[in-house]
Amino acid sequence: MSMSDPLGDMLTRIRNAQAARQSRCKAPASKLRENVLEVLKREGYIRAWRTEELRPGVRFIDIELKYSEGEPAIKEITRISKPGRRVYSKIAELPRVYNGLGTSILSTPRGVMSENEARAANVGGEVLCRVF
C-alpha cells in the first residue's frame, strides 16, 4: 500500500516511540527524511540516526531517541505542510515556535534547514514541521 505522507509517517513513529519510552525507532529511508533527521540532530532533539540496507533497494533509518532525566527531548512534533495543503512562508513572516524555545524545519532552495539557519541565510520556503 502506498503512503501519501511519508514524512508525516516518520514523525508519527518518533512521537509514538517516545510516548512508549523506547530508545530507538525505525522508518523507511528517503533523502527528505534523512535531511529532516540531520536537522533534528543538529538542533539536539535526537541523539543519532543511521541508515540500514535490508536488501538492495530497501533501506531503513534507525533513529536513536534522546531523553533528559527520563523525559523525551521532543515534547511536541507536528507536521505543518501536508500533501493536501502545502504551507509556504517568507522568512520575515515565519512565526517563532513557542517564542524561540522550539524550532520549525523548512525546505528551502538551499536545502532542508532549521528556522534559525533559514533566518541567518535570509531564505524562506515550505514549512515542513514544528518541533518543541
MDAnalysis code that builds the backbone (N, CA, C; Angstrom):
import MDAnalysis as mda
import numpy as np

u = mda.Universe.empty(396, n_residues=132, atom_resindex=np.repeat(np.arange(132), 3), trajectory=True)
u.add_TopologyAttr("name", ["N", "CA", "C"] * 132)
u.add_TopologyAttr("resid", np.arange(1, 133))
u.add_TopologyAttr("resname", ["MET", "SER", "MET", "SER", "ASP", "PRO", "LEU", "GLY", "ASP", "MET", "LEU", "THR", "ARG", "ILE", "ARG", "ASN", "ALA", "GLN", "ALA", "ALA", "ARG", "GLN", "SER", "ARG", "CYS", "LYS", "ALA", "PRO", "ALA", "SER", "LYS", "LEU", "ARG", "GLU", "ASN", "VAL", "LEU", "GLU", "VAL", "LEU", "LYS", "ARG", "GLU", "GLY", "TYR", "ILE", "ARG", "ALA", "TRP", "ARG", "THR", "GLU", "GLU", "LEU", "ARG", "PRO", "GLY", "VAL", "ARG", "PHE", "ILE", "ASP", "ILE", "GLU", "LEU", "LYS", "TYR", "SER", "GLU", "GLY", "GLU", "PRO", "ALA", "ILE", "LYS", "GLU", "ILE", "THR", "ARG", "ILE", "SER", "LYS", "PRO", "GLY", "ARG", "ARG", "VAL", "TYR", "SER", "LYS", "ILE", "ALA", "GLU", "LEU", "PRO", "ARG", "VAL", "TYR", "ASN", "GLY", "LEU", "GLY", "THR", "SER", "ILE", "LEU", "SER", "THR", "PRO", "ARG", "GLY", "VAL", "MET", "SER", "GLU", "ASN", "GLU", "ALA", "ARG", "ALA", "ALA", "ASN", "VAL", "GLY", "GLY", "GLU", "VAL", "LEU", "CYS", "ARG", "VAL", "PHE"])
u.atoms.positions = np.array([
    [0.837, -1.181, 0.000],
    [0.000, 0.000, 0.000],
    [0.880, 1.242, 0.000],
    [0.562, 2.201, -0.835],
    [1.376, 3.408, -0.913],
    [1.039, 4.354, 0.234],
    [2.008, 5.175, 0.555],
    [1.866, 6.104, 1.657],
    [1.716, 7.509, 1.086],
    [0.726, 8.273, 1.521],
    [0.515, 9.602, 0.967],
    [1.389, 10.662, 1.635],
    [1.825, 10.430, 2.886],
    [2.652, 11.409, 3.595],
    [3.799, 10.702, 4.322],
    [4.878, 10.382, 3.629],
    [5.982, 9.646, 4.245],
    [6.654, 10.390, 5.404],
    [6.819, 11.711, 5.279],
    [7.440, 12.473, 6.361],
    [6.541, 12.485, 7.594],
    [5.249, 12.642, 7.385],
    [4.293, 12.599, 8.497],
    [4.313, 11.248, 9.192],
    [4.502, 10.177, 8.416],
    [4.599, 8.831, 8.985],
    [5.824, 8.716, 9.887],
    [6.968, 9.252, 9.452],
    [8.178, 9.187, 10.268],
    [8.020, 9.999, 11.562],
    [7.412, 11.173, 11.460],
    [7.202, 11.997, 12.647],
    [6.278, 11.293, 13.634],
    [5.269, 10.598, 13.129],
    [4.359, 9.850, 13.996],
    [5.072, 8.678, 14.652],
    [5.968, 8.012, 13.933],
    [6.749, 6.915, 14.523],
    [7.620, 7.438, 15.656],
    [8.229, 8.603, 15.472],
    [9.054, 9.200, 16.531],
    [8.178, 9.558, 17.728],
    [7.035, 10.185, 17.482],
    [6.116, 10.585, 18.545],
    [5.630, 9.369, 19.340],
    [5.252, 8.296, 18.639],
    [4.762, 7.089, 19.304],
    [5.867, 6.391, 20.087],
    [7.087, 6.334, 19.530],
    [8.197, 5.674, 20.220],
    [8.557, 6.423, 21.500],
    [8.525, 7.743, 21.467],
    [8.838, 8.498, 22.679],
    [7.716, 8.385, 23.706],
    [6.482, 8.276, 23.263],
    [5.369, 8.084, 24.204],
    [5.492, 6.739, 24.905],
    [6.048, 5.736, 24.205],
    [6.245, 4.405, 24.782],
    [7.606, 4.272, 25.464],
    [8.364, 5.376, 25.541],
    [9.684, 5.420, 26.185],
    [10.683, 4.435, 25.564],
    [10.619, 4.261, 24.248],
    [11.570, 3.392, 23.559],
    [12.846, 4.168, 23.268],
    [13.963, 3.457, 23.191],
    [15.243, 4.123, 22.970],
    [15.504, 4.402, 21.493],
    [14.857, 3.657, 20.609],
    [15.054, 3.863, 19.177],
    [13.807, 3.462, 18.412],
    [13.740, 3.941, 17.173],
    [12.644, 3.558, 16.289],
    [13.183, 3.476, 14.868],
    [12.425, 2.855, 13.989],
    [12.828, 2.674, 12.594],
    [11.759, 3.242, 11.673],
    [12.224, 3.717, 10.506],
    [11.324, 4.238, 9.477],
    [11.957, 3.971, 8.118],
    [11.153, 3.818, 7.066],
    [11.726, 3.676, 5.725],
    [12.554, 4.912, 5.376],
    [13.617, 4.709, 4.614],
    [14.548, 5.798, 4.304],
    [14.159, 6.555, 3.046],
    [14.445, 7.845, 3.045],
    [14.362, 8.696, 1.858],
    [15.274, 9.894, 2.107],
    [15.625, 10.600, 1.061],
    [16.515, 11.760, 1.185],
    [15.891, 12.835, 2.074],
    [14.600, 13.114, 1.887],
    [13.934, 14.146, 2.680],
    [13.947, 13.783, 4.161],
    [13.627, 12.540, 4.477],
    [13.625, 12.102, 5.875],
    [15.015, 12.218, 6.481],
    [16.042, 11.818, 5.719],
    [17.412, 11.907, 6.218],
    [17.800, 13.360, 6.480],
    [17.397, 14.269, 5.591],
    [17.704, 15.684, 5.787],
    [16.998, 16.250, 7.013],
    [15.733, 15.875, 7.227],
    [14.997, 16.334, 8.402],
    [15.636, 15.780, 9.671],
    [16.045, 14.516, 9.649],
    [16.697, 13.930, 10.821],
    [18.041, 14.597, 11.115],
    [18.750, 14.998, 10.085],
    [20.023, 15.702, 10.288],
    [19.783, 17.043, 10.986],
    [18.716, 17.739, 10.625],
    [18.372, 18.996, 11.296],
    [17.985, 18.723, 12.745],
    [17.195, 17.681, 12.992],
    [16.812, 17.327, 14.364],
    [18.043, 16.995, 15.206],
    [19.015, 16.337, 14.609],
    [20.244, 16.005, 15.330],
    [21.049, 17.271, 15.640],
    [21.195, 18.156, 14.651],
    [21.932, 19.407, 14.860],
    [21.297, 20.266, 15.939],
    [19.957, 20.255, 15.993],
    [19.243, 21.068, 16.979],
    [19.163, 20.396, 18.347],
    [19.602, 19.129, 18.453],
    [19.662, 18.457, 19.743],
    [18.399, 17.732, 20.162],
    [17.530, 17.405, 19.217],
    [16.289, 16.710, 19.563],
    [16.419, 15.189, 19.522],
    [17.380, 14.669, 18.766],
    [17.634, 13.221, 18.748],
    [19.133, 13.000, 18.942],
    [19.502, 11.804, 19.385],
    [20.924, 11.502, 19.590],
    [21.639, 11.242, 18.272],
    [21.108, 10.324, 17.481],
    [21.771, 9.937, 16.243],
    [20.782, 9.214, 15.336],
    [21.209, 8.994, 14.105],
    [20.439, 8.186, 13.149],
    [21.420, 7.573, 12.163],
    [21.023, 6.448, 11.625],
    [21.849, 5.810, 10.594],
    [20.940, 4.997, 9.684],
    [21.420, 4.782, 8.462],
    [20.632, 4.007, 7.513],
    [21.104, 2.558, 7.519],
    [20.167, 1.657, 7.328],
    [20.450, 0.221, 7.232],
    [19.823, -0.287, 5.942],
    [20.563, -1.111, 5.223],
    [20.036, -1.681, 3.980],
    [19.625, -3.125, 4.241],
    [18.323, -3.393, 4.142],
    [17.819, -4.742, 4.346],
    [18.180, -5.634, 3.176],
    [17.951, -5.134, 1.977],
    [18.322, -5.812, 0.738],
    [18.516, -4.708, -0.297],
    [19.085, -4.994, -1.431],
    [19.335, -3.940, -2.412],
    [18.058, -3.170, -2.772],
    [18.114, -1.863, -2.580],
    [16.976, -1.007, -2.904],
    [16.017, -0.766, -1.763],
    [16.173, -1.459, -0.632],
    [15.279, -1.287, 0.508],
    [16.118, -0.843, 1.708],
    [15.958, 0.439, 2.085],
    [16.719, 0.984, 3.205],
    [15.777, 1.448, 4.307],
    [16.251, 1.333, 5.550],
    [15.532, 1.828, 6.708],
    [16.431, 2.769, 7.482],
    [15.822, 3.694, 8.205],
    [16.556, 4.602, 9.072],
    [16.335, 4.153, 10.508],
    [17.425, 3.975, 11.238],
    [17.366, 3.649, 12.662],
    [17.612, 4.941, 13.427],
    [16.614, 5.399, 14.184],
    [16.674, 6.681, 14.885],
    [16.868, 6.420, 16.371],
    [17.928, 6.991, 16.947],
    [18.185, 6.868, 18.379],
    [17.607, 8.099, 19.063],
    [16.599, 7.885, 19.893],
    [15.881, 8.985, 20.530],
    [16.645, 9.508, 21.742],
    [16.349, 10.742, 22.122],
    [17.061, 11.404, 23.209],
    [16.105, 11.682, 24.364],
    [16.578, 11.396, 25.582],
    [15.807, 11.644, 26.794],
    [16.668, 12.432, 27.770],
    [16.039, 13.280, 28.561],
    [16.731, 14.039, 29.595],
    [16.005, 13.807, 30.905],
    [16.670, 13.129, 31.833],
    [16.086, 12.781, 33.139],
    [14.765, 12.034, 32.974],
    [14.711, 11.130, 32.015],
    [13.532, 10.304, 31.787],
    [12.453, 10.954, 30.935],
    [12.595, 12.236, 30.621],
    [11.612, 12.941, 29.798],
    [12.126, 13.042, 28.368],
    [11.257, 12.860, 27.364],
    [11.693, 12.962, 25.969],
    [12.180, 14.370, 25.633],
    [13.199, 14.460, 24.794],
    [13.699, 15.759, 24.348],
    [12.669, 16.453, 23.462],
    [11.874, 15.671, 22.742],
    [10.822, 16.224, 21.888],
    [9.503, 16.161, 22.650],
    [8.990, 17.320, 23.033],
    [7.712, 17.369, 23.733],
    [6.561, 17.396, 22.737],
    [6.804, 18.019, 21.589],
    [5.766, 18.130, 20.559],
    [6.445, 18.151, 19.195],
    [5.948, 17.358, 18.283],
    [6.436, 17.378, 16.897],
    [5.206, 17.298, 15.995],
    [5.006, 18.333, 15.195],
    [3.775, 18.484, 14.421],
    [4.094, 18.733, 12.958],
    [3.401, 18.050, 12.089],
    [3.533, 18.261, 10.645],
    [2.722, 19.493, 10.293],
    [3.317, 20.445, 9.595],
    [2.628, 21.675, 9.221],
    [2.152, 21.609, 7.772],
    [3.074, 21.433, 6.834],
    [2.736, 21.358, 5.418],
    [2.377, 19.914, 5.085],
    [1.155, 19.701, 4.672],
    [0.676, 18.348, 4.391],
    [0.438, 18.197, 2.893],
    [0.279, 16.960, 2.398],
    [0.040, 16.788, 0.955],
    [-1.206, 17.504, 0.449],
    [-2.224, 17.628, 1.274],
    [-3.455, 18.295, 0.850],
    [-3.405, 19.797, 0.962],
    [-2.457, 20.311, 1.762],
    [-2.351, 21.756, 1.962],
    [-0.905, 22.113, 2.249],
    [-0.204, 22.570, 1.241],
    [1.188, 22.979, 1.393],
    [1.239, 24.357, 2.034],
    [2.185, 24.549, 2.956],
    [2.326, 25.816, 3.657],
    [3.707, 26.377, 3.352],
    [3.734, 27.554, 2.728],
    [4.983, 28.234, 2.405],
    [5.052, 29.515, 3.209],
    [6.271, 29.954, 3.522],
    [6.413, 31.159, 4.317],
    [7.657, 31.931, 3.902],
    [7.504, 33.243, 3.817],
    [8.667, 34.104, 3.678],
    [9.347, 34.119, 5.044],
    [10.621, 34.338, 5.074],
    [11.335, 34.282, 6.342],
    [10.887, 35.405, 7.283],
    [10.494, 36.541, 6.743],
    [10.037, 37.649, 7.587],
    [8.677, 37.353, 8.223],
    [7.884, 36.481, 7.590],
    [6.544, 36.164, 8.096],
    [6.495, 34.864, 8.895],
    [7.631, 34.187, 9.050],
    [7.662, 32.915, 9.764],
    [7.546, 33.165, 11.264],
    [6.489, 32.662, 11.916],
    [6.357, 32.905, 13.360],
    [7.355, 32.065, 14.155],
    [7.745, 32.568, 15.295],
    [8.653, 31.834, 16.178],
    [7.852, 30.770, 16.929],
    [8.442, 29.592, 17.106],
    [7.783, 28.484, 17.786],
    [8.007, 28.634, 19.282],
    [6.926, 28.766, 20.032],
    [6.990, 28.948, 21.473],
    [7.996, 30.028, 21.856],
    [7.899, 31.153, 21.165],
    [8.729, 32.334, 21.438],
    [10.223, 32.020, 21.380],
    [10.603, 31.135, 20.463],
    [12.011, 30.817, 20.259],
    [12.495, 29.573, 20.990],
    [11.657, 28.945, 21.818],
    [12.061, 27.733, 22.537],
    [12.036, 26.511, 21.627],
    [11.178, 26.525, 20.623],
    [11.101, 25.431, 19.662],
    [11.683, 25.869, 18.335],
    [11.532, 25.042, 17.332],
    [12.040, 25.390, 16.004],
    [11.135, 24.821, 14.915],
    [11.150, 25.488, 13.783],
    [10.470, 24.994, 12.593],
    [11.527, 24.428, 11.661],
    [11.158, 23.428, 10.872],
    [12.061, 22.862, 9.875],
    [11.492, 23.218, 8.507],
    [12.336, 23.840, 7.685],
    [11.907, 24.335, 6.383],
    [12.648, 23.632, 5.254],
    [11.949, 23.466, 4.141],
    [12.571, 23.001, 2.915],
    [12.756, 24.225, 2.034],
    [14.000, 24.642, 1.855],
    [14.312, 25.867, 1.130],
    [15.039, 25.532, -0.174],
    [15.253, 26.522, -1.033],
    [16.055, 26.273, -2.229],
    [17.493, 25.870, -1.899],
    [17.963, 26.171, -0.705],
    [19.308, 25.800, -0.268],
    [19.331, 24.503, 0.525],
    [18.212, 23.801, 0.573],
    [18.135, 22.525, 1.275],
    [17.253, 22.609, 2.501],
    [17.162, 21.505, 3.221],
    [16.350, 21.441, 4.434],
    [17.158, 22.055, 5.566],
    [16.554, 23.000, 6.290],
    [17.262, 23.661, 7.383],
    [16.299, 24.096, 8.469],
    [16.864, 24.393, 9.633],
    [16.051, 24.850, 10.752],
    [15.668, 26.308, 10.547],
    [14.749, 26.751, 11.362],
    [14.272, 28.131, 11.296],
    [15.424, 29.113, 11.518],
    [16.301, 28.829, 12.478],
    [17.421, 29.731, 12.772],
    [18.405, 29.804, 11.608],
    [18.694, 28.660, 10.989],
    [19.593, 28.642, 9.837],
    [18.976, 29.396, 8.660],
    [17.656, 29.257, 8.475],
    [16.971, 29.945, 7.378],
    [16.976, 31.455, 7.613],
    [16.803, 31.873, 8.858],
    [16.853, 33.308, 9.166],
    [18.248, 33.862, 8.889],
    [19.287, 33.094, 9.250],
    [20.664, 33.539, 9.006],
    [20.947, 33.623, 7.502],
    [20.390, 32.688, 6.724],
    [20.592, 32.682, 5.271],
    [19.599, 33.591, 4.551],
    [18.610, 34.121, 5.300],
    [17.572, 35.004, 4.757],
    [16.836, 34.356, 3.587],
    [16.371, 33.123, 3.815],
    [15.674, 32.389, 2.772],
    [14.448, 31.707, 3.381],
    [13.322, 31.765, 2.686],
    [12.092, 31.119, 3.126],
    [11.860, 29.836, 2.350],
    [10.698, 29.227, 2.567],
    [10.390, 28.007, 1.854],
    [9.178, 27.316, 2.444],
    [9.087, 26.018, 2.213],
    [7.967, 25.223, 2.709],
    [8.215, 24.845, 4.155],
    [7.253, 25.110, 5.028],
    [7.377, 24.777, 6.449],
    [6.961, 23.319, 6.612],
    [7.938, 22.439, 6.816],
    [7.657, 21.013, 6.897],
    [7.039, 20.627, 8.230],
    [7.687, 21.012, 9.336],
    [7.178, 20.624, 10.647],
    [7.648, 21.602, 11.713],
    [7.056, 21.446, 12.902],
    [7.380, 22.280, 14.051],
    [7.757, 21.357, 15.198],
    [8.849, 21.664, 15.886],
    [9.356, 20.825, 16.968],
    [9.524, 21.677, 18.222],
    [9.128, 21.099, 19.369],
    [9.327, 21.772, 20.652],
    [9.726, 20.743, 21.669],
])
